[in-house]
Amino acid sequence: MLDVILDLYHHMAWADAEHWRAILAHEPARQDPDLRERLLHLHGAQQIWLGRWQGLTLPWPADADHESIEDVRHFAAACHAALQAYLSALKAEHLARDLSFTTLKGEAVTQNLGDTLIQVPLHSHYHRGQNATRMRALGGAMPGTDWALWTRKGRPAPQWPEVER
């Protein structure tokens, strides 16, 4: 199961990077507040879950700290780097461990780590679909990022676009 989970994260990083490349290359998308807000949400959720796995309660990322699309892109890079560092130390026996945390709505819950690890790539996949729809509405196009496409391409590593601060 660990191999599947790690593959999901490799795919998520590749797919997120592909979306970022398309968004940053299309000026209407760079300026779109809906895309910026959803990207902040997508990567914010990645950070919140990582914090839970590490036993931390992190605040939701503030819009004021990520005003530009470039700010959100830097946040995304930090999230993905931290996720990869965490995942590199993960062992199969950790997956069954119970994880207790408080949801953003204040509810105390317990779930096993493996189930929560699967949540993050699925959540990101959902929002990438929304971003693709928004991108088309802005006159742009998103590259295909389906799992099947990624595997046919040989499971490529992400190619993150560079942005200035």
Secondary structure in CASP SS format (residue, H / E / C, confidence):
PFRMAT SS
TARGET T0000
AUTHOR 0000-0000-0000
METHOD secondary structure of the structure
MODEL  1
M C 1.00
L H 1.00
D H 1.00
V H 1.00
I H 1.00
L H 1.00
D H 1.00
L H 1.00
Y H 1.00
H H 1.00
H H 1.00
M H 1.00
A H 1.00
W H 1.00
A H 1.00
D H 1.00
A H 1.00
E H 1.00
H H 1.00
W H 1.00
R H 1.00
A H 1.00
I H 1.00
L H 1.00
A H 1.00
H C 1.00
E H 1.00
P H 1.00
A H 1.00
R H 1.00
Q C 1.00
D C 1.00
P H 1.00
D H 1.00
L H 1.00
R H 1.00
E H 1.00
R H 1.00
L H 1.00
L H 1.00
H H 1.00
L H 1.00
H H 1.00
G H 1.00
A H 1.00
Q H 1.00
Q H 1.00
I H 1.00
W H 1.00
L H 1.00
G H 1.00
R H 1.00
W H 1.00
Q C 1.00
G C 1.00
L C 1.00
T C 1.00
L C 1.00
P C 1.00
W C 1.00
P C 1.00
A C 1.00
D H 1.00
A H 1.00
D H 1.00
H C 1.00
E C 1.00
S C 1.00
I H 1.00
E H 1.00
D H 1.00
V H 1.00
R H 1.00
H H 1.00
F H 1.00
A H 1.00
A H 1.00
A H 1.00
C H 1.00
H H 1.00
A H 1.00
A H 1.00
L H 1.00
Q H 1.00
A H 1.00
Y H 1.00
L H 1.00
S H 1.00
A C 1.00
L C 1.00
K C 1.00
A H 1.00
E H 1.00
H H 1.00
L C 1.00
A C 1.00
R C 1.00
D E 1.00
L E 1.00
S E 1.00
F E 1.00
T E 1.00
T C 1.00
L C 1.00
K C 1.00
G C 1.00
E C 1.00
A E 1.00
V E 1.00
T E 1.00
Q E 1.00
N E 1.00
L H 1.00
G H 1.00
D H 1.00
T H 1.00
L H 1.00
I H 1.00
Q H 1.00
V H 1.00
P H 1.00
L H 1.00
H H 1.00
S H 1.00
H H 1.00
Y H 1.00
H H 1.00
R H 1.00
G H 1.00
Q H 1.00
N H 1.00
A H 1.00
T H 1.00
R H 1.00
M H 1.00
R H 1.00
A H 1.00
L C 1.00
G C 1.00
G C 1.00
A C 1.00
M C 1.00
P C 1.00
G C 1.00
T C 1.00
D C 1.00
W H 1.00
A H 1.00
L H 1.00
W H 1.00
T H 1.00
R H 1.00
K C 1.00
G C 1.00
R C 1.00
P C 1.00
A C 1.00
P C 1.00
Q C 1.00
W C 1.00
P C 1.00
E C 1.00
V C 1.00
E C 1.00
R C 1.00
END
